[in-house]
Amino acid sequence: MNTEEVLIAETHKWLERIEPIVKKIEYFDTKGGSLFINMKAYISDAKHFIEQKDYVRAFEAVIWSWSIYELCLDLGIFSVEERI
């Protein structure tokens, strides 16, 4: 696999893992709501960049969405039924 193929595969893998989680996230205040919106925007950006064949930015965007998710869980800003 070349680098482009790896980026495409990894981006799709992480998108497929985070999309079902988004439906289960609860947040507790306006800051949590803002971070949730930001996380969803990065997911949307990743899809947009895939369509544009900008695979580096697509991968970066999905990783940012995961970063927001993990940090918010660790800080108690998000709650989710089952953590992955």
Steps between C-alpha positions, in 0.01 A plus 500: 500500500626846420461797732184627333330162530597477867361850569173414327464169685586648840269798453208274409578266790491780757195665345312171515594462867405851613174550312295257713650650817379850410140381538569387859684805633345710772648828617419695810546870433542760227875435478426132441247595234755722330762226503246249369417729208871544433557124507217445250643775279833317482317183397324694228829658394660156470225389262534820299877458468456139387269621222765758406767225500690693767583193704748658739247758616226235513712289734593802711134598536386156615787485748399841640144372545635202696721728705206716602298191586770340714589822681138580576444150637809524719397842632141390565358741243352217292330183608433206274317173566800287414852625455705366213 
